[in-house]
Every structure is written in structure tokens, then in C-alpha cells.
């Protein structure tokens, strides 16, 4: 089985043996002759794949009443992999979703690292600091870098911890956020696991 998670910049494939990425701008999907089960948040790519019968869009088979109409399919697939827990997908945006006893309870979207970092720079060049993930969130900061880091991270931390559930981290910045959520489980293949479960259960 060949799976593919398509984002804004890359095709991320998972085969039986390994995972690999292809650039959205240069990759020709028609070169793939195997059957591919895929999800996509890229509308341009979606349009180009509609004419390729071996590319099967998982999104068309999802019961969206379990989630909500405008929810990203990548979030849905991550949730399919979990029965109980709070999922933090730390990518260009940070999505936080709660699932309890197999039921999606809701979630929220938080700015990603790059977006939030740019927002501080836009306020003033004096605020152009990288976030400090080694900060002690139990103490109020006494320097600018930590003040910015605390303001960004503490809000997210408190909301996530208030649910008192297992935390699963995924996405490109998952290992950075693992420094804050010390008991969290990092699972870089969570979306693919959800895709597999969905396909086998369908």
C-alpha cells in the first residue's frame, strides 16, 4: 500500500518499506503507476489528481459529521489514529484536537513558530528573538527573549494541560514542543497511522 500526505510544499509518501518526499512544484504524479491512497490540503494538486484513476482521495469517504465541514483532512486522519488523547500537530499552524472515548470533542488552531516569530518582528526589531523552549514556565521571566517565549508558550501549555489527557505530538516542530510537554508522546507517523486505520476499517 502506498500512502501520500500532500501539503503545500511536498508530497509525503509512505510505502511498505520507507517514507520519502517529493517537491510539489517539480513532481509529476502521473509517473506513479501504483495505487495511491492520499489526503491533500493543496487545492492545486487536488485538481491535477482528479484525472489519475490510481490516485484515491480518502477525503471523499470520510463521514464529516464526526468532525466539521471545514476541518483539514490531515487533522481528521490524526484523530482517526487515537481513541483518547489530545493531539498537537506542530506545523506552520499548530492544531490542537481532543478525542475522548473515540469521539472528537473539538479543538483549536494556534499560530505556528514561524508565524508567531514574524509577528513579534513586525511589532519591533527589538523583539526579534528565537523562542526559548528551555524556559521554566512556572516562573515569570526577567528578560525579553523569555518574556516573548513565556507569552507564546504558557498560553498553549495551560490550555493543553487543563484537559488532563495523554498528549500526542506530531508535525515538523514536535520535538521542540516536547521540551515543554515533557510527558508527551512524539509520533511523527500519526497521520499515516490514521490513514491506515481508516482504510482498513472502511
N, C-alpha and C positions, 0 to 999 in steps of 0.2 A: 504494500500500500504506500502510495506517495502522497504526502500531505503538504500543503502550502499555505502559509500565513502571509498575506500580501499587505504591506503597509504603504506609506507614502514614498519611501525611498528604495525598498527592496522586496524581492520575493524570498521568503524564508522557507526552505524546503526541509522536510524530514522524511528520509527513506528508511528502509528496514535497517540499514547499516550506519548511516550518519546524517548529519544536518549540514546544510550549506546555503549560502545566499547568492542571489543574482541581483544586479542593479536594475531598477525599474526602467530607466531610460534606455539601456542598451540590450536588455534581454528580450529575445523573441520566443514567446510562449508556444508558438506553433511548432517549434523544434522538438518539444516534448511529445513523445508518441504514447507514453504510458497513461493510464487513467490517473487523474489528479483530483483529489478532494481538496477544495480550497475555501478559505474565507478571505474577504478583502474589505478594506476601508478606503480603497483607492477607486474612485468612480471612473477615471480614465481607463484603468486596467480592466475594470468590470466590463466596460463596453467592448473592449478588444477580445475578451474571453468568451463572449456570448456565442460567437461563431465557431468555437472549438468544442466539438462534442465530447472529447475525452476530459475536458475540464468541468468538474461538477461542483457547482456552488452550493455549499452546505447551508448557507443562509436561507435559501428558498424552502428548506424543510423544517426550519425552526418554528416552534409554537411560540410566537412572540407575546402571547398573553401571559406567559410565565415571567416576562421581563417588561419592557415597554417599547413602543414603536421606534423611537429614535435612538435606542441604545446601540452602541457599537457591537458588532458581531464578535470582535475579539474578547470583549468583556463577557459576553454570553458564554463563549467557549471556555473561558477560565472558570466561570461559575459552574459549568457542566462537570468540571473535574472535582468539585468539592461538595460534600454534604453539609458540613458545618465549618464555619470559619469566616474570617474577614480577609479579603484579598486586596492587596495593594499592588497595583501594576504601575511601576515607576518608569514611565517613558517620557515622551515630550509633554504629555499631561500626566498627572497622577490620578488614577481612578481608584476609588475605594468602594468595595461592594461587600455586603453582608449576606450570608446564606445560613439559614438555621433549619435543621431537620429537613433538608432538601428543598427548602422554599426560599426564593430570593426576597429579602426584606427591604432592599433599597440600597442606595449608595450615593456617593458624591464625587465631584471632579475638582481637583486641586491643581494649581499651576505646577508644571514640571520645573526641574532645576534651572534649565537654560532660560525659560520664560521668566521665572521669578528673578533670576540674577540680572537679566536685561532690564527688568522694571526698576530695580534699585539703581542701576547705572543711569537710566533715563531721568531719575529724580535728581541725581548729582553724581559727578565723577568721584566725589569723596566717599560714596557708598559702594564703589566698585570692588567688593570683596568676594572671594570664593566662600561658600558655606563651610562652616566648621562642624563636621559630623562627630567630632570627639568632644563636643561641648557637654557640660553637665546641665541637663535640663531641669535639675532641682534647685539651681541657684541663678539668681538674676545676674546678668552679665555686667562687666565694668569696662568693656572696650567695644569699639564699633563693629568689628567683624563678628564677635559673639552676639552682640545686640541684634544684628541682622539675622544671624543664624537662629537665635532663640525665637525671634518673632515669626520666622518661617516654619521652623520645625516643631516648636512647642504646641502650636495650634493643631497641627496634624496629629502629633503624638497623643495629645489629650483626648481628641475625638476618637481615635482608633482604640486607645486603651479603655475608654469608657464602655465598650461593648463586651469586654472580658471574654474574648473568644480567641481561639488559635489564630495566629496571624501568618498568612502565606504571602511572601514577597516574590514578585516576578517583574520582568521588564529590564531594560538596559541599566538602570541605576539601582537595581535591587540590592546589590552588595553594599552600596553606600548606606542605604536606609537600614540595612541590617545592623549597622553600628548604633542606630537609635533604638530600633526594636530588637533588643538583644536576644529575646526568646523566640523570634520569628523563624519560620522555615523558609529558606530560599528555594524556589523551584522554577528554574529557567524554562522548563518544558511544560508549564502548566496549561497553556493554550492548546498545545498539541495533545496533551493528555485528555483535555476536554473534547477535542475534535474526535479522537479515537473512541472515547466512551459514547459520544453522540452517534457516531456512525454504527458502532456495534449494537447500540440499543434501539436504533431506528427500525 
